[in-house]
């Protein structure tokens, strides 16, 4: 996916204490972007549990090639370079396919193995198909609460032991919860990855939840929720999401609403665990210097004895009512820097128009050469930063534009400029140069996402869970390459309209305490 952000990670930035994931989240267009809410993550148990919060994406840092700047427009070298990029893309797709192996255990556990012998390490991760999307009203945040509890007590490790087990083996671990999934992973030397399987099999099948342990961890999660309540940017994102989407559960924060978090019980956690944590509702990914046949045998050894029970996931595709007029929300807090968010109701990944939205997001707000950056930051000097794009959502979701104004007084003018650029995109065709920049960004993104074993694991797993196949990592670039200027124009004309817009503003309130 071209580089953008991972919504639900600081979505939009996924700060889970892992260098590659943080890099993807901050720079990247990876479908680690699930949409607008955040990834709630549990850092390494040695550190204090916390959530990354619902905040806007970091400014994208990604490689971009400007044909005019680099002097290759209309040149033989330029044509040769573009042809070379296409050849590299084909080679990259072939290379990925040759490294991926898939297996299924009889209990329903699906296994993906990615072989990379460039370093003697292996990352083992388990991905459960449960997140805030699955939580009914009154139970928001339950997936995140459960994630916290699973680090504490199983038949294999008792409270306080997991860190020591992993440290003694020279490893690293973490976990996080998002809209559509919950993930746990361990990094070890290649000859110790089986220990990760033992840990994760215990987490999957033998977690216990004593009342006393729940009480202490509930306090930790409740404190996270209070910190969010006192975070102006977090409040803006939560209230913006709840205003823009009235019904779809993507409107709910991954950490949960305050009343729901306050009313968690250990019985609710036990029931959620029993319903969702089993092999048939999970994906095992092992990436690194490993042998696929050995991975399959070890997975059978540790996970094969567990019973699988398929879980039916709710589908809210048509739940959101049609928007027939602009919605607005203003948050007044003691802040020094104002913020502006604009969101338009748009199709999700199950609609072919989503790919045109990906291209539109990059053209409009994808870096310093984008239209909005040139207009708002360089030409008019109204803002210090701007970004735009659609999230990776199974359901119709939001195409968003985020702006950091230089002053509150400039917000009305910025809003007019943003909408004027949306209108322009809906009437004028994108240039071939703009389309080619997006294709180049996709290719660069594929290379950066493979720089570490958790990065490739995240890429493969999120593709499998969201799109139904890991091959989306290949198909994505192919679909983006086929998007035409006419499709981008039609997408913008159909969806990026004032009556289809929600606006959120964060401004100062000097009298606020």
C-alpha positions, 0 to 999 in steps of 0.5 A: 500500500502506498505510504500513508498512515496506520489509522487507529495507530497514534492509527494513527501511529502504532507506537508499540515499542517496535522500531519497524511498526513504529516506522510503518505507522509514522511514515507509512501507508500500510494497511496497518491502517484500519481506520480512524480510531486507534490501536490500543497497545500493551507495551512490553510488560516491564513497562507501564501499560498504556494506550497510544491514544487517538491522535492524528497521524505523524507527518509522512516521511517517505521517498518521493521522486519528482521527475522535474526536480530530478531532471528526468521529465521527457527524457530517455533516462526517465522512460528507462527508469519508469520501465525499471521500476515496473520490472522491479515491482514484478521481481518483488512480487515474485520474490515475496511469493517464493518466500511465503508458505501456508498451512492449516491445522485440523483445529482451524489454525491458519499458519503463514511462514515467511522465509528470510535468511538475511539474519539469524532471527525469527518473529512469531506472532499470533493474530486474533480476529477480534477487536473493537469492531466486534464489541457490542454497545456497553462492552467497548474496550473489552478486547483491550482489557483482555489483552492486558490480562493475557500477559499475567497468568497461564498454565505455563507462566505465572504473574511476573514470570513472562518477562523473566522467561523471555529475557532469559532467552534473549527475546522481546515481546509485545501486544496491541489491540486495534479495530479488527484484530488483537496481536501478540508477538515475540522476537527471538534468535532463530533457534528459540522461536519454538519458545514463542509458540509455547508461550502463545499456545498457553495464552490461547488455551490456558489463561486464568483470570483471578479476581485479584489480578483483574482488579489490579489490571482494571485500575491500570486500564482505567487510568489509561482511560482517564489520561485519554479524557485529559488529552485534548487531541485524543478527545478531538479524535474520539468526538470527531469519530462519534460525530462522523459515524453514528452507528458503525462500531468503528466510531468507538475508541479501542480503549473503550468509552469511560462508562464501559471501562468503569463497568468491566468485570472479570466475568466479562473478560472470561466470557470474551476470552472463551468466545474469541481466543481459539485456533479457528479464530486466529492466525499464526505468522512466523517470519525469519530464518526458519524452515517451513516444515519445522514451523508446521511441525512445531505448530502442530506440537504446541497448538494442535491439541487446542480445540477450534471453534469458528467465530461469526464476525458481525457485519455492519456494512450497511449500518451507517445512515446516509449523510445529507448535510455537514456535521461539525464539532468544536472542542475547546481546551487549553491548547497552544496549537489548533487542529482541524479534521475534515472527514467525508463518508466514502466506500471501504475496501470491499468496494473497488472505488476504494483504490481510487480513494487511495490514489486521491489521498496521496495526490491531495495530501501525500507529502510535500509535493501534494496539492494541499501541502503546496497550497496551504503550507507553501503558497498561502502559508496558512498551515504548518502541516497537512495530510489526507487519505482514507483508512483501511476499513471493511465498511464504508468509512472516512476520507480524512484531511488533517491540518495544523493551522498556524493560527485559530483565526485562519481556520475558516479560510483553510476550510474554504481552501480545502474544499476548493481543492476537493472540488477541483479534484472532482472536476479536473483530471490528475496528471500522469506525473501525479499518478506515477508518483503514487506508483513510485510510492507504492514500490518504495513502501513495499521495500521499506515494509520488508526491512524487519520481520515484524514489519512483514508479519504485520503486512501479511497478517493484516492483509489476510484478516482484512482482505481474506488473503496475504496476496493482497500485499501483491495485488494492492500495487497492481490495483493501484497501477490500474487506477486512472485519472478519470476514476480519481476524478469520479471518486472525488466528485461523488464523495468529497462534497460539503454535504457529505462532510464532518468537520472537527476543530480543536481550539484554545479556551483560555478560561479552561482549567 
